[in-house]
Amino acid sequence: MKNVLLIAFHFPPVKGSSGLHRALSMAKYLRDYGWDPVVLTASPKAYENKSDDLLNEIPEKLKVIRAFALDSMRHFSFKRRYFQFSALPDRWVSWWFGGVYSGLRQIKKIKPDLLWSTYPIATSHLIGLALHKLTGIFWVADFRDSMTEENYPRDFRTRSIYRWIEKKTVNNASMIIFTTSGAADMYARRYPNISIEKWGIVENAVDETFFNQVEKMYKARQPKKNQKLKIIHSGILYPVERDPTKIFNAILQLKKSGVISAEKIEIVFRASTNEDHYRSWVKDLGINDIVFFASGIPYSEAIEEMLDADGLLLVQSSGCNHQIPAKIYEYFRSGRPILGLTDPAGNTAELLNNETGTMLARLDNEQDIINQLPEFFRYCRDNRTRAVRSVSDKYSRRVRVEQYAKILNQVVN
């Protein structure tokens, strides 16, 4: 067995981040492939939102080090206002001090063969960089999202610091791992001096073991379908990257024309954030009897909701063509029909086109959404009681961890 120190901010009991499942699956399954993991994460007091629903998924024998960390917005602020320097590169920069200190102590004990850090959060790669520089241990940097874009982060000072961390990470880590080919290609163009062999791809997936447990409980309840068609969007809506403006306008036009009605359909946006704002918006449009906004729920309940839905919405703008929302794999596993509101040229659309039971409409084209929604609703109604796709091992977290283990072996060998 080889030892690896996993540096991940998002780890149970944090709530509200799909990224925690990537680190959690590494912690759960790496031992099956010759690697003994130790997790270096943040103190729970750094998490703004916490939930115990995934604590039981942490392996009993796994060592988890919860290093000192605070949240600048909550712990160094007055009326939620704080100095920008106390939150650079992010609100959890205090984790760097606790992470490096605790990481060095643990390195002396277990003498790991490799370090692994995952972004977001940027401080995670800062800790990985510091421990690598101080010890010389091989380092693999995982990018669940790209750190920088042309105009992201929007604040120039923050973007400059992010770009510095990104460049240091790319130059010092032994391997850089992305979740999509689009992100890998973008970074290869951004850093043409880096050998192409340094870029790797391990896509996201779904934890089949956990999903099976939830599905078994769901079926045991023998739920009955309501007469209304229920469509779910699970996850955050962003003002730019997942702007719902044209979706709402399309629903309004379909309601006015009598194509859809509150008696036949309900569309629920779960854990979108800013729920009060969106509720007011759809009320002003007059579609609040069809479109509803619901707060976040435990992960297991969110999966049950997907299983119970008649159809699922996925929203992604063309500005994120090199990204794929992590929840798409849970959508696939649920077997329910999916409407992807995205750019046909992006990685998300490419993945959807490879699966049955999926449709596409351009998020930036209201007429396209108006044309596709009725067809999607008909398809959902025709498939209410059966799955529209089979389960595929290629979307299993365990398979992804096996792929990752091969990369880790390649690095140390």
N, C-alpha and C positions, 0 to 999 in steps of 0.2 A: 504494500500500500504506500502511495505517495501522499504527502500532505499538501493541502492548499488552504490559504487564508482568503476567504470570500469577504470583500468589503462592499457592503450594500446598506444604504440608508433605509430603503423601503423593505421592511421585514416585519412580520407579525410582532406586535399588535397594531401596526399602522393601518389606517383605513382610508380607502379612496384612491389607491394607486394600483392600477393593473400591473405595474412593473414589479411589485413584490413577488408575483408568481414566478418570475424568471429566477430570482435569487432563491426562492423557497424550493423550487424544483431541483436546482443545483445542489442544495443542502440535503434534499431527500434522496436523490438517486445517484449521486457521484460515487458513493461507496460501492455500488454494483459494478462500477467500471474501473476500480483500482485506485480511487482517490478518496482520501479521508479528509472531509472538509471541517473547518472551523469558521464560524461566522463572526465578523466584526461589524457591528451595527451601532445605531445611536440609542441613547437612553430614551425610553418611552416618553419622558417629559418633553422631548423635542417634537413629538407628534401632536399636531393640532387636533386630529381626529383619530380615535382609537376604537378597536373592536376586538373581542376575544374569539371571534368565530373561526379563526384559522390557527390559533395557538396549538390546538390538538394535532395540526398537520406537521408541526416541528418534530423531527425524530427524537425519541427519548434520549438517545445517547449523544445527540449533537451538542457540541459546546458552542454556546452563543455568548459573545462578549458585547455587552451593551455599554459603550463608552460614553463619557460625559458629553452632553450636547444640549444646547438651548436653542430656542427659536427667537431671533431678534425681534420679530414683530410682536411677540407676546411677552418676552422676558426683558427686552431692553427698550421698551417703548413707553410713551405716555399718550394715552388715548389712541393707541395703535399707530402712533407716529414715531419714527425712529430715524437716526442718522444713517445715511446710505452706506457709509463706510463699515457699519456694523453688520451689513448684509451683503458683502461682496466676497466671493462671487454669488453667494446665496444667503438666505436667512439662517442657514445652519452652519455657517463658517466656524462657529465655536466647536463643532464636532471635530475639526482638524486637530485641535490640541489634544482632545481626549482620544481621538482615533490613532494618532501617531504614537502617543504615550502607551496606550493599551496594546496597540499593534506591535510595538517593539518588545514589550514584555512577553507577549504571546509568541513572537518569533523566537525568542531565546528558549522558550519551553519546547515548542514543537518542531523548530527548524524546518519550516515549510519549503517544499521544492518550488513553489510558485505562488504568486500573488494574483488575485483577480478582483477588479473593481468594476462597478457598473454605474453608468450615468443614465438618467438623472439620479442623483443630485451632483452638481459640479464638484462639491467638496469631496465626494467619494474618490474621484480621480486625483484630486490634490493629495489625499491621504496615500493612495497607491503610488503616486510619484515620489512622495517623501520617503516612504518605506523602501521603495526600490532603490533610491539614491543612497539611503543610509545603509542598506544591507547588500545590495547587488543581486538580490533574488529576482529571477525572471518574473515578468509582469505581463498579464493579459488584460487589456482594457476593453470593456463591453459597452457599446453605444446602442441603447434601446431607441434613442432618438439622436438626431444630429445636434451637436452642441451649438453650432452657429449657422446662420443663414445670412443672406445679403443684408437683411434688415431685422435680424433676430440675434440676440435680444434687442428689443426696441431702443433701450437706453444705450447711448454710445459708450459710456464708461463701462457698463456691465458687459457689453458685447466685446470690447477690447480685452477685458480680463478673461472672458470665456475663450476668445480666440487664442490668447496666450496659453491657457491651460490646455486647450485642444492641441496646439502645436507641440507643447512639451510632451503631452501624452503620446501623440503620433510618433514623435522622434525617439522616445525612450522605451515604450512598451515593445515587447517582442512580437505581439500580435494585436491587431485591432479587429474586433468582431462587431458586425452590424446585423440587423434583423431583416434587411431587404437588399436586393441587388442594386436598387436605385440609390440607396444611401452609400453603398460601397463604391459605386461608379462616381458619385459626386465627390467623395473624399479622394479618390484616385486622381481626379482632375484637379482638385484643390492642392494636392501635395504630389506633384508629378515626380519629385525626386525620390519618393519612397517606393521600394520594390513592391511589385504587385503581389508577391508572395506573402506580404505582411497583412494583407486585407483578407478577412474571412467573413462568412455569413452563417449564422445559426438563427433561423426564423423563430418566431414565437409559436406557441402551441397551447394545448389545453391539457390539464392534469386528468388523465383518463380515470385514474383510481378514485380521485375525489368526485369527479363528475358522475361516475357509476354509483357511488354511494348516494348522492343527491337524487339521481334519477330513480333509484330503487325506492327511496322514501316517497318521491313524488307519485310513482305508479301505485304504491301501496294505498295511497289516499283515494285512488280511483276518481280523480277530478272529472267533473262534467263540464262540457263546453257551454258557455253562455250563448244566447242567440246572437248577441252582438259579436262582430268581428273585432278581435283585439290585436292591435299592432303595437309593438314595443320598440323604442330606441333606448338602449342602455348605455349611459355614459355622458361625459361632459359635452356641452355645446360651447364652442369658442366663437367670439364675435367675428373673426376673420376665417380661421381654418375650418370651422363648422358652422357657418352663418346660416340660420334657418329661415331667413327672410323670404326667399322664393318658395320654400316649402309651405310656409303659412299662407302666402298669397295664392298658391296653387290650390290648397285645401279650400280657401275662401271661394275661389272661382268654381270649384267642383260642387261646393255646397249650394251656391247661388243657382247653378244650372240643374240642381236636383240629382246629380250623379251619386252623391253621398249624402248621408243624413245621420243625425245623432241617434236615431233609432236602430241603425244598422251597423255602425262602426264607432270605435273609440281608439284614439292614438295616444299612447302614454309615453312621455319622455321621462325616463327614470334617472335620477341623480345628474341632472343637467347642470347643476349649480345656477345661482341667480333665478331660482324658481319664481320668486315673487315678481321679478321683472317680466319674465315670460308670461306668467299668468295674466298680468295687466295688459300685455301686448295682445294676446289672443282674445282677451275680453273686448278690447277696443275694436278688433277685427270682426268680432261676432262669431268666432269659431270655438269659444270656450266650452261649448257643449259636445265638441268632438275631440279637441286637443286638450290633454291634461298633463300637468307637471307634478311629479312625485319625488319625494326626497330619497336619499340613499338608504339602502337596506343591506344586511349582511350578505356576504358573497354567495353563500349557499341558497339564500332566498332569491337572489338575483338570477341564479342558474335555474331555479324552479320557475321563475317568471318567464324565462326564455322558453323553457319546455312547454309552458302553458299557453304561450302566445300563438296566434294564428299566423303571424308574420313579423319579421324583424327589419328595422331600418338601420342602415349604416350611412353615416354622413362624413365626407372628407373632401376638402377643396382641392383644386388643381395646384395650389401652392404647396401641398403635401404629397405630391405625386411619388416621391421617393420613400414614403412611409406607408405602413399598413397598421390600422388600429388593432391592438392586441385582442380586443373582444371578438374580432371576426372569427377566431378559431373556436371560441365558445359558441358563437352563432352556428358555425358549421356542425359542431358536435350535437347541437340541439335538434338538427334535422329539419328545422322550420324554414319556410321560404324567406329569401332575403332580397330586399331592394337596396342596391348600392347607389346612393346619391353622390356621385363622384365624377372625376374626369376619366373618360374612356382610355386615355393614354397613360394613366398612372399605374403603379404597382398594385394598388388595391383593386382596380378594375381587372387587371390581368389575372389576379388570383381568383376573383369572383367568376370570371369567364371559364375557369378550369373546373368549376363545380356545377352540378345540376341544381335546379330549384332556385336560381338566382336571376335577377334582372338588374338593368342599369338605367339610370337617368342622370343627366348632367345637373350638378348642383347649382350651376350658374345660369341655367336655362329654365325659366318658369314654364314655358309651353311644353318643354320636354317632360317635366314633372307632371303637368296636367295630363299629358298623353299616357304616361306610364302608370300612374297611380291606379286608375280604374282596372287596368289589366292585372296589376299586381294584386289588388283586392280580390278579383275574381279567382285568380290562381290560389290565393290563400284559402278562400272558401272551398274550393274544390279539393284541397288537401288538408282539411282541418284535422282529420283523424289518422293521418299516416305521415311517416317521414318522407322527405323528398330527396334525401341523399343517405348513403351508407357511411358508417364510421370508418375513417381511414387512419391507419397507424402513422402515416406521415405527419399528422397533426398532433401526435402524442408528445407530452413533455418528456417522458422517459426516452423516447427516440431522440429528441433534441439534446438531452443531456449526454446520451451516448455519442452523438456527433461532437459535442463540446469536449468530452473526455479524450477523443482522438486528437483534437487540436491541442489540448493540454499536453498530451504525450509527445506530440510532434515538437512542441516548444522545448520541453525539458530534455528531449533526446537529440 
